[in-house]
Amino acid sequence: MIKNTEALESLNKMCSETLMEHLGITYTEVGEDYLVAEMEVTSNHWQPMKILHGGATLALAESVGSALSVIHTDLKNYDVKGMEINANHIRSLRKGKIIAKAKFVHKGKMTHIVEVNVLNEKEKLVSICRITNVIIKK
């Protein structure tokens, strides 16, 4: 498990040369059982109707939900793998920051279920997502 004081720096460093870096995802806050990441929505995140693409939202949600499991797992002995993700999109936007707040619904030895609320800058719900991660012995 990565200590809280090291987590943000470590997570943001892991994003180098990945989809997370390309999308502009940054981890901003970590607590005992939660993790927060942000993404600035630009035209690079749009679908053809010029609003936030649901896939970009899911990439943010999966990133923060998986990272929450990672910081709560002994990575020397176990791997974290995404098993399932689903989402309900409530509203969209064209530009501005979205904030993804991940917290555990279930934290078992072999599975983690994480709820991710994606909010706009006015703290209105954009999407609610649920991720299931499996913890596998190396």
N, C-alpha and C positions, 0 to 999 in steps of 0.2 A: 504494500500500500504506500502510495506517495503521501508524504506529510503535507498538510494544508499549506504551510509556508512555502513549500517547493512546487506545489501543484500547478498554479497558474503559469509560472515560467516554463515548467516542464511541458505542460500541455500545449502552450503556444509554440514552443520550440518544435514539438512533434509535428506541427501543422505545416512546416516548411516543405515546399514542393509537393503539396497534396491538393486535393479538391478543396479542403478547408481554406487553404491560402488563396486559391483562385477565387473562391466566393467571398473572401474577406471576413471569415469567421474568426472571432477573437474571444477567448475565455476571459471573463472579467471578474468573477466572484466565485469563491468556493467556501462551503461550510461543512459541518459534520456530515450531513446527509443530503446535500444539494450542490448543484453546479449551475452557473449562469454563463451564457455565451451571447454575443451580439453579432449582428450582420447588418451592414449598411446596404439598403436596397437601391440598386441602380438599374439602368437599362440592361445590364448584363444578367439580371435576375428575372427579367420579364418573360412572359409567354406572349404569343402574337397579339393578344388584346391589350398589350402594354400595361399589364398588372403583374404583380408578383407571381411567379410560376410556383405551383404547388410542389414540384420536385425540388426547387431551391429551399423551400420551407422544410421539406422532409430531410434534405441533406443537413440543414442546420440542426433539426431535432435529433436525427440519428447521431450526428457528431457529438452533441452535448450529452445525449443519453448513454452512448457507448463510453464516452470519456468518464462519466460518473462511475460506471462499473469498473473501468480501468483503475481509477484511483482508490478503489475499495477492494482490489484484488492483488494477491501475491503473484506478480508477473514473472517471478523466477520459476514458479512451479505451475502456473496456470495461464491459459490464454482466454481472452474475452472475444466472443463471436456473436454478431447480431443474428437473431433467429427470426424475428418478426417485427414489423412496424406497421402501424395504421394511424390514420389521421382524419380529423374532421376540420375542414376549413370554414371558419365563421365569417371572416371578412378579409379583404385584401388591401393592397396599397400599391402606389406607383413608385414612391420614394420615401426615404426616411429609414430610421433604424428599427430593426425588430430584435427583441430580446427573448431568448429561450431559457426558461427556468426548468431544470430537471430535478426531480426528486424521486426517491424510491417509493414504490407501492409495495414491493416485496423484495427482500434481500436475503435470498437463501444461499446455501452452500454452492449449488450448481446452477441456479437461475436467478436473474435479477429482472424485475419488471419495473420500468421507469416511466413515469408520466412527465411529459414535457409540455408546458404551456408556453406558446409563442405569443408575445404581446407586442403591440405597437408602442410608440413613444408616449402615447397618452394612457398606457397601461390597459388598453382594451384588447380583449382576446382576438387574435388573428387565427390561430389554429390550436387544437389540442391533440396531442400525439401520445401514443403508447408504444414503447419499445420493449421487446423481450430479448435479453442477452443470455447466452449460455456460457458457463464457466467450465472450461475443459482442461483436464490435467495434461501437461506437456509430455 
